[in-house]
């Protein structure tokens, strides 16, 4: 199906026995892939976390180098040629939008791709503004990109792709860090752009319902690197409902699990009094007063740019408050006169407050998954046998045991997120702070993560989670902090 638009709008995609194996791995991420996508077709790519979805998109974007990144076989073609020769017709939003921000100002960053492909100067800036409007990023063109939240970075990356007017749009979880209103806004902007230009669209998304009625076709990758299902969205999901659910695909209408909670919230661990947070060069939040309790989950929600990540970093002792006070319970603080987390040393934070950043790669330090997981406990000089048992249990629980010897930076986005959560849990802190903990998870790994966090709180650990995942919040929240651009409700 080719949508109406300018001449030659969409491009074709062909995989002929294509296979790819990442460097340092024995198993193929994808193998013997046979695939035809005609120009203008809109495709939703589904599959379990780690099934090779992002690898396929990177291959289509011409970002995989068989001389350095891994081993390749068969053929993967865009308009009948290797993707690297058609980059001026391909636009991709990466799974980590932070890696796609290039220039220091919003307008310049959106214009970057067009300038590289010699678009006339007088045509660039109207397209920049139109793209920003389409994705709902209402910011001055001179706004520093360093001040953007993760969700704003995601909108910025998409605006840069749409402004280029590509023939092939590749999106790797483009709404994962967006608030619910932003999800709809961005999806509709992508659909409108594809319909107007006739571009071919391939989008990865774990939440099937978001894109089900915005695409022409669903392709499901299997755990063994092939294609498990392929066809029209409604028909394919209906016919393969049971298999897709078992494989971890978010099938619309399937009930959420019951998360049993046996513990009860304890006394306050952290107390915020008239606390205002924010990055040094940016705006600050309204004043906040709340408690974080032992054995309870506090959920932080709000629109993109409201200051949720800044609040998480402040609670974690990694960013100083802009005003007000944040104090720890005397039993948590390392010394009676140092009850403010920002004054604690790194080693003191390890067993007291563990932070999981929005971007998992920002906290990776070693060359293998197992080394990454054991780094914190080893720094605390804990018993080697105890460390080994704890790490093995976490690897198994979070479905990472087969990746123990793999470089953390080569994992899928969902695997990176689970590893970042595991590294914090390995040091067994009394408070765990997570920024978007369910990003990149299929339904199976999502449920396992929820059950693990529920068990933590039942054992007396306090959990603070920044999230746009309303299902996650509904199942785990004992209390909520809701931030907004106009104020704060606690």
Phi and psi in degrees as a GROMACS rama.xvg file:
@    title "Ramachandran Plot"
@    xaxis  label "Phi"
@    yaxis  label "Psi"
@TYPE xy
-108.001  121.9  UNK-2
-74.9838  151.055  UNK-3
-68.807  146.715  UNK-4
174.712  -160.32  UNK-5
-68.6454  157.985  UNK-6
-56.0506  134.451  UNK-7
68.7364  29.5911  UNK-8
-58.8303  -51.2668  UNK-9
-99.2069  163.615  UNK-10
-120.12  162.025  UNK-11
-94.6142  153.92  UNK-12
-125.825  132.687  UNK-13
-136.945  131.08  UNK-14
-120.484  124.047  UNK-15
-121.248  96.7921  UNK-16
58.7344  31.4351  UNK-17
-75.9587  140.276  UNK-18
-144.148  153.255  UNK-19
-147.311  135.924  UNK-20
-129.494  126.25  UNK-21
-68.5676  149.691  UNK-22
-58.0417  135.46  UNK-23
84.0657  5.45146  UNK-24
-117.623  149.55  UNK-25
-90.7062  -24.8581  UNK-26
-96.6789  147.622  UNK-27
-77.9393  132.951  UNK-28
-68.1651  -40.7593  UNK-29
-140.304  144.788  UNK-30
-149.763  145.532  UNK-31
49.9522  42.6717  UNK-32
-78.7485  124.063  UNK-33
-115.089  121.417  UNK-34
-155.459  138.138  UNK-35
-133.653  123.079  UNK-36
-122.234  114.882  UNK-37
-73.7227  161.829  UNK-38
-57.5768  136.183  UNK-39
85.8588  -6.08891  UNK-40
-77.0274  144.778  UNK-41
-109.191  120.989  UNK-42
-121.752  133.9  UNK-43
-101.269  122.234  UNK-44
-101.828  117.433  UNK-45
-114.626  165.722  UNK-46
156.258  164.116  UNK-47
-65.1977  159.285  UNK-48
-58.2027  126.06  UNK-49
87.6333  9.76687  UNK-50
-83.4168  -3.31093  UNK-51
106.039  10.86  UNK-52
-62.125  -50.578  UNK-53
-65.3875  -34.6344  UNK-54
-62.0966  -43.1  UNK-55
-61.9049  -43.5981  UNK-56
-64.9062  -39.968  UNK-57
-64.1176  -36.7638  UNK-58
-63.7342  -43.6749  UNK-59
-65.7609  -28.2492  UNK-60
-83.9484  -4.37451  UNK-61
75.2701  27.9982  UNK-62
-100.336  -2.13685  UNK-63
-99.1651  130.948  UNK-64
-115.768  110.778  UNK-65
-68.949  -14.1856  UNK-66
-80.0166  -22.5373  UNK-67
-125.467  -38.4973  UNK-68
-90.9793  -19.9944  UNK-69
165.868  -161.987  UNK-70
-111.984  139.453  UNK-71
-128.631  147.583  UNK-72
-144.59  163.411  UNK-73
71.2378  -160.211  UNK-74
-133.097  139.003  UNK-75
-127.292  118.692  UNK-76
-129.147  146.676  UNK-77
-121.695  117.144  UNK-78
54.6694  36.6885  UNK-79
82.6632  2.21493  UNK-80
-131.116  166.155  UNK-81
-64.7786  140.935  UNK-82
-56.1666  -32.9842  UNK-83
-60.6031  -22.2441  UNK-84
-90.1998  -0.675741  UNK-85
-124.555  27.0167  UNK-86
-63.8689  -23.9506  UNK-87
-71.3154  -8.77919  UNK-88
-111.868  5.7505  UNK-89
-122.229  129.596  UNK-90
-124.028  131.507  UNK-91
-132.535  135.517  UNK-92
-100.619  116.875  UNK-93
-72.1283  162.535  UNK-94
-64.1107  -32.9619  UNK-95
-107.148  99.3623  UNK-96
-64.0703  -25.5161  UNK-97
-58.5379  -32.7115  UNK-98
-75.0787  -9.56534  UNK-99
-104.476  -7.26943  UNK-100
-79.1146  121.203  UNK-101
-110.905  -48.321  UNK-102
-103.559  166.868  UNK-103
-84.8694  -12.2376  UNK-104
-124.977  147.502  UNK-105
-55.9452  -51.9214  UNK-106
-61.9479  -42.815  UNK-107
-63.8771  -36.739  UNK-108
-66.5625  -41.1523  UNK-109
-67.2754  -34.3825  UNK-110
-77.0902  -16.1975  UNK-111
-55.792  -49.292  UNK-112
-61.6977  -43.0156  UNK-113
-64.4401  -39.2623  UNK-114
-63.8061  -37.0024  UNK-115
-66.2024  -28.0918  UNK-116
-104.461  21.0693  UNK-117
59.9924  37.9569  UNK-118
-68.5576  140.786  UNK-119
-58.4957  137.086  UNK-120
-55.5245  -41.6834  UNK-121
-67.2315  -18.5036  UNK-122
-90.6181  -20.2218  UNK-123
-67.4894  -51.816  UNK-124
-71.2132  -35.5923  UNK-125
-61.0563  -36.9006  UNK-126
-70.0185  -34.4631  UNK-127
-59.9334  -50.6607  UNK-128
-65.8443  -40.131  UNK-129
-62.4077  -40.6055  UNK-130
-67.3404  -41.8883  UNK-131
-63.5854  -40.4873  UNK-132
-63.5949  -39.329  UNK-133
-63.199  -36.5212  UNK-134
-96.154  4.41603  UNK-135
73.6501  29.5569  UNK-136
-100.261  88.3557  UNK-137
-90.0707  78.5455  UNK-138
-133.039  153.096  UNK-139
-61.4693  146.067  UNK-140
-61.7939  -24.8064  UNK-141
-92.8273  4.97549  UNK-142
-63.1799  129.762  UNK-143
-62.0449  131.864  UNK-144
-67.6997  -21.2135  UNK-145
-67.93  -14.9519  UNK-146
-95.2299  0.673111  UNK-147
-82.3696  146.19  UNK-148
-75.4881  172.618  UNK-149
-60.687  -41.8863  UNK-150
-65.9357  -37.798  UNK-151
-67.5672  -36.7242  UNK-152
-61.9395  -37.2961  UNK-153
-64.9845  -43.1281  UNK-154
-64.1261  -39.7254  UNK-155
-62.4828  -45.237  UNK-156
-61.6076  -40.2468  UNK-157
-67.8866  -39.5642  UNK-158
-59.9279  -40.8762  UNK-159
-61.781  -37.1712  UNK-160
-70.8555  -47.8729  UNK-161
-63.3934  -35.6877  UNK-162
-64.2741  -28.5502  UNK-163
-73.469  -15.0394  UNK-164
55.3064  55.3221  UNK-165
-76.3531  161.827  UNK-166
-84.6682  -18.9537  UNK-167
-133.21  118.561  UNK-168
-105.912  120.635  UNK-169
-115.448  120.479  UNK-170
-125.779  120.523  UNK-171
-103.848  97.9155  UNK-172
49.6766  62.194  UNK-173
-71.4595  -11.6624  UNK-174
-115.973  12.9232  UNK-175
-62.8249  -33.7705  UNK-176
-105.461  17.309  UNK-177
-99.3053  150.545  UNK-178
-69.9422  162.029  UNK-179
-54.4026  -40.0246  UNK-180
-65.6223  -37.6724  UNK-181
-67.2166  -32.5342  UNK-182
-58.1642  -49.9698  UNK-183
-65.4648  -41.9722  UNK-184
-62.1402  -46.3545  UNK-185
-69.8837  -43.0831  UNK-186
-57.8815  -45.2487  UNK-187
-66.7828  -33.9057  UNK-188
-66.6909  -40.1405  UNK-189
-65.6083  -45.927  UNK-190
-61.157  -42.2196  UNK-191
-64.8474  -40.692  UNK-192
-65.0471  -41.8117  UNK-193
-65.8571  -40.3059  UNK-194
-67.814  -39.0382  UNK-195
-70.7802  -39.0176  UNK-196
-98.9794  -15.6944  UNK-197
79.3567  14.2212  UNK-198
-65.4572  148.356  UNK-199
-77.9713  139.268  UNK-200
-127.069  130.764  UNK-201
-128.48  118.497  UNK-202
-125.65  134.896  UNK-203
-98.448  132.118  UNK-204
-158.437  131.405  UNK-205
-74.6977  -34.9294  UNK-206
-84.0089  95.4139  UNK-207
-57.6404  -39.4551  UNK-208
-62.0286  -26.7765  UNK-209
-61.5169  -41.5929  UNK-210
-111.011  -5.36544  UNK-211
-53.1536  -40.8877  UNK-212
-98.4516  10.4385  UNK-213
-110.567  2.57714  UNK-214
-125.89  165.918  UNK-215
-96.5131  -18.4591  UNK-216
-153.499  144.922  UNK-217
-118.68  130.486  UNK-218
-120.213  126.791  UNK-219
-111.251  122.643  UNK-220
-85.6281  139.806  UNK-221
-89.4905  166.141  UNK-222
-65.8986  -22.8433  UNK-223
-92.8498  8.95295  UNK-224
95.334  8.8813  UNK-225
-112.771  -160.88  UNK-226
-106.38  123.536  UNK-227
-91.5789  -30.744  UNK-228
-156.917  151.721  UNK-229
-160.526  126.153  UNK-230
163.355  -172.166  UNK-231
-57.118  143.405  UNK-232
-54.5269  -58.4787  UNK-233
-62.525  -44.444  UNK-234
-66.059  -44.3425  UNK-235
-64.426  -43.7317  UNK-236
-67.3649  -38.7588  UNK-237
-67.6575  -44.1651  UNK-238
-69.6813  -31.887  UNK-239
-111.904  23.9948  UNK-240
-53.7861  -49.094  UNK-241
-67.2071  -45.165  UNK-242
-65.697  -38.8371  UNK-243
-66.313  -42.4317  UNK-244
-62.3671  -43.5798  UNK-245
-63.1585  -33.109  UNK-246
-79.6586  -7.42811  UNK-247
100.808  5.91801  UNK-248
-73.9887  139.518  UNK-249
-78.2471  91.9949  UNK-250
-85.1721  125.267  UNK-251
-57.2799  139.085  UNK-252
91.8251  -11.3168  UNK-253
-77.0852  129.311  UNK-254
-63.597  148.514  UNK-255
-73.5382  155.107  UNK-256
-72.9288  162.504  UNK-257
-92.6137  123.981  UNK-258
-103.881  108.269  UNK-259
-75.119  132.893  UNK-260
-122.171  125.472  UNK-261
-110.091  -17.6022  UNK-262
-89.7089  171.843  UNK-263
-128.149  146.09  UNK-264
-57.6232  142.614  UNK-265
-102.974  -159.517  UNK-266
-71.826  166.343  UNK-267
-62.063  139.602  UNK-268
-102.252  -39.7916  UNK-269
-128.443  145.439  UNK-270
-129.674  124.687  UNK-271
-103.879  129.935  UNK-272
-126.327  113.966  UNK-273
49.2846  41.6727  UNK-274
-81.3736  128.808  UNK-275
-119.367  133.307  UNK-276
-123.478  163.499  UNK-277
158.663  162.271  UNK-278
-77.5486  153.032  UNK-279
-53.3798  -39.4598  UNK-280
-93.3494  -3.12676  UNK-281
-107.547  -170.338  UNK-282
-77.7885  163.033  UNK-283
-111.426  157.743  UNK-284
-77.1696  171.523  UNK-285
-69.4583  170.109  UNK-286
-74.9987  136.363  UNK-287
-119.997  138.38  UNK-288
-134.041  120.452  UNK-289
-164.806  167.609  UNK-290
-119.129  146.769  UNK-291
-109.171  118.555  UNK-292
-98.5713  148.452  UNK-293
-60.8613  143.785  UNK-294
66.0293  25.0914  UNK-295
-139.653  156.052  UNK-296
-108.405  122.263  UNK-297
-104.046  123.289  UNK-298
-102.007  131.611  UNK-299
-110.715  121.437  UNK-300
-127.742  170.819  UNK-301
147.777  167.091  UNK-302
-70.9611  164.382  UNK-303
-57.792  135.454  UNK-304
85.583  4.71878  UNK-305
-80.5171  -13.1089  UNK-306
107.663  18.4424  UNK-307
-65.1333  -46.3054  UNK-308
-67.0082  -35.8438  UNK-309
-63.5216  -38.2772  UNK-310
-65.1461  -42.2713  UNK-311
-60.878  -44.4015  UNK-312
-66.6858  -34.8314  UNK-313
-67.9471  -44.9216  UNK-314
-62.4135  -30.3722  UNK-315
-83.2213  3.45969  UNK-316
74.4582  21.9782  UNK-317
-111.056  -7.72845  UNK-318
-143.556  128.457  UNK-319
-70.9919  145.814  UNK-320
-60.6448  147.719  UNK-321
-77.0217  -32.2375  UNK-322
-164.191  170.722  UNK-323
79.5344  -165.518  UNK-324
-134.522  145.252  UNK-325
-130.352  115.951  UNK-326
-127.41  147.797  UNK-327
-97.7054  153.554  UNK-328
-58.2858  146.875  UNK-329
-57.9252  -30.7755  UNK-330
-73.4124  -19.9758  UNK-331
-92.451  -35.5093  UNK-332
-66.0108  144.239  UNK-333
-72.0402  -19.5647  UNK-334
-155.186  146.722  UNK-335
-56.7869  -31.8872  UNK-336
-93.4498  3.86121  UNK-337
-128.381  71.4629  UNK-338
-95.4659  -5.23894  UNK-339
-89.5723  121.635  UNK-340
-56.1358  -30.0542  UNK-341
-64.587  -18.1821  UNK-342
-92.7143  -1.17273  UNK-343
-85.029  149.837  UNK-344
-77.8078  162.556  UNK-345
-56.7901  -44.077  UNK-346
-64.8565  -34.2836  UNK-347
-69.9979  -32.116  UNK-348
-70.4063  -31.6259  UNK-349
-51.5805  -45.1815  UNK-350
-99.1248  -0.233454  UNK-351
-108.689  -54.3442  UNK-352
-132.745  120.155  UNK-353
-110.13  131.409  UNK-354
-112.892  131.892  UNK-355
-106.01  112.724  UNK-356
-73.8861  160.551  UNK-357
-61.5254  -39.1526  UNK-358
-101.662  108.943  UNK-359
-57.029  -34.9444  UNK-360
-63.9883  -20.6272  UNK-361
-68.5365  -11.0822  UNK-362
-121.119  12.2363  UNK-363
-88.455  136.36  UNK-364
-130.39  -12.2294  UNK-365
-121.437  -176.586  UNK-366
-97.8951  -9.22592  UNK-367
-138.597  159.218  UNK-368
-59.774  -45.0446  UNK-369
-65.1326  -41.4686  UNK-370
-63.1046  -39.1183  UNK-371
-62.5022  -41.6498  UNK-372
-70.2526  -34.44  UNK-373
-90.6025  -5.37128  UNK-374
-60.3964  -49.727  UNK-375
-62.1216  -52.3131  UNK-376
-58.9743  -36.5373  UNK-377
-66.1999  -36.6784  UNK-378
-64.0169  -26.8582  UNK-379
-87.0362  1.41744  UNK-380
58.0065  41.841  UNK-381
-79.8153  160.876  UNK-382
-57.0123  125.59  UNK-383
-55.5516  -39.5584  UNK-384
-66.3946  -39.9298  UNK-385
-64.7231  -42.6346  UNK-386
-61.5261  -44.5269  UNK-387
-61.7712  -43.5287  UNK-388
-65.0365  -43.0396  UNK-389
-64.7509  -43.4279  UNK-390
-65.8323  -40.987  UNK-391
-62.093  -40.9509  UNK-392
-65.1062  -41.4696  UNK-393
-68.5292  -39.8567  UNK-394
-59.1635  -42.8134  UNK-395
-69.7331  -45.666  UNK-396
-61.2484  -38.244  UNK-397
-101.546  18.2483  UNK-398
57.6374  46.8247  UNK-399
-122.09  3.38954  UNK-400
-61.8429  -33.2359  UNK-401
-75.586  -4.13666  UNK-402
-113.485  14.2481  UNK-403
-56.804  -34.6157  UNK-404
-99.9563  10.781  UNK-405
-91.8139  147.785  UNK-406
-65.4506  129.141  UNK-407
-57.2319  -31.2491  UNK-408
-72.7355  -12.975  UNK-409
-97.516  1.05268  UNK-410
-71.9142  162.272  UNK-411
-69.6456  167.21  UNK-412
-59.7128  -41.9932  UNK-413
-66.3644  -38.2178  UNK-414
-67.3714  -39.7378  UNK-415
-60.8798  -42.5156  UNK-416
-62.0581  -45.0015  UNK-417
-64.9083  -37.0299  UNK-418
-64.9269  -42.149  UNK-419
-63.0759  -36.8985  UNK-420
-66.7978  -43.1321  UNK-421
-63.9817  -37.8654  UNK-422
-63.4743  -34.5972  UNK-423
-72.9625  -41.9157  UNK-424
-66.4882  -24.9953  UNK-425
-63.2424  -27.7129  UNK-426
-91.737  -1.63449  UNK-427
51.6102  55.9976  UNK-428
-70.8034  161.633  UNK-429
-79.7529  -20.4294  UNK-430
-133.899  128.911  UNK-431
-114.41  126.644  UNK-432
-115.771  124.114  UNK-433
-124.213  129.641  UNK-434
-104.446  109.097  UNK-435
55.5049  63.2128  UNK-436
-68.2244  -21.7844  UNK-437
-100.067  8.25376  UNK-438
-56.7719  132.295  UNK-439
77.5318  10.6734  UNK-440
-95.8891  138.058  UNK-441
-76.7584  176.093  UNK-442
-63.7867  -37.079  UNK-443
-66.257  -47.8368  UNK-444
-70.4017  -30.5204  UNK-445
-61.6415  -47.1123  UNK-446
-63.432  -40.7668  UNK-447
-63.9759  -38.8128  UNK-448
-66.2128  -42.1342  UNK-449
-62.2664  -43.7249  UNK-450
-65.0615  -38.0903  UNK-451
-64.7391  -42.7982  UNK-452
-67.4386  -37.0997  UNK-453
-62.5718  -41.1919  UNK-454
-64.3682  -38.3838  UNK-455
-59.2753  -47.8447  UNK-456
-67.3372  -35.8443  UNK-457
-61.8025  -27.9166  UNK-458
-86.2939  -0.679274  UNK-459
105.417  -2.74393  UNK-460
-75.1178  142.063  UNK-461
-91.4026  141.163  UNK-462
-127.125  131.361  UNK-463
-119.802  125.834  UNK-464
-128.06  122.405  UNK-465
-86.5675  127.003  UNK-466
-157.991  150.707  UNK-467
-103.261  -0.0684776  UNK-468
-82.6867  99.0307  UNK-469
-68.7237  -30.4135  UNK-470
-65.5562  -45.3753  UNK-471
-58.4265  -47.8153  UNK-472
-62.4926  -42.1904  UNK-473
-64.3405  -31.7115  UNK-474
-85.7294  -27.9813  UNK-475
-113.635  -18.607  UNK-476
-66.4125  125.609  UNK-477
-94.9327  -29.3526  UNK-478
-151.735  161.649  UNK-479
-133.387  147.728  UNK-480
-121.979  117.061  UNK-481
-108.978  117.217  UNK-482
-96.7145  151.169  UNK-483
-144.521  163.653  UNK-484
-65.4734  -24.1464  UNK-485
-102.771  -4.74112  UNK-486
163.523  -170.614  UNK-487
-135.066  136.48  UNK-488
-121.346  129.845  UNK-489
